Amino acid sequence: MTHAMKHIEKALVHEIAPAYTANARKAHPEAIRGWRPSGQVWPLLRELQGRVIGLRKCRMEIDGATMVWLEGGNPHGDPVVLLHGFASNKENGCYYYLLAKRYRLYVPDLPARGESHFRHEKMYGLDQQADRVAIGRGKFCLVKPTLWEARWGAALRVWWLHVIPMLPQV
């Protein structure tokens, strides 16, 4: 990290962030605890995607909160756990149907994302999330799986590996 970047990071942590949060309204724990997206369309689409592809929704308790994931695909395929990006959820994989033909898929909503529960008193840093995913993986996938990131770059990789070889060569 360059000296300039270290200076900017230090200013953000020690000056900018405290000034910003000092003027912010205080969060209401009850409102945070009970918040969920509203409306009927999103839950319907969420259910349809998994069912159309042949994935079933599963739940388990991890660290005092419910973790939700989709599971399915080829029962004889190698297990693959697809991890979504930071501001995403398990439904953001429009290419899952390509993978489900070849692999056994496990697609969790990371804790505090999508349908997995958020506990306002818990920490959701990288270390804590990695520990929760490891616990979950040990419960829902007993064989050591391959871990894939489910994001745009992974979508392109799947497209190149599975679709382009099937297209007629010009």
Secondary structure by P-SEA (a helix, b strand, c coil): ccaaaaaaaaaaaccaaaaaaaacccccaaaaacccccccaaaaaaaaaaaaabbbbbbbbcccbbbbbcccccccccbbbbbbccccccccccaaaaaaaccbbbbbcccccccccccccccccaaaaaaaaaaaaaaccccbbbbbbccaaaaaaaaaaccccccccc
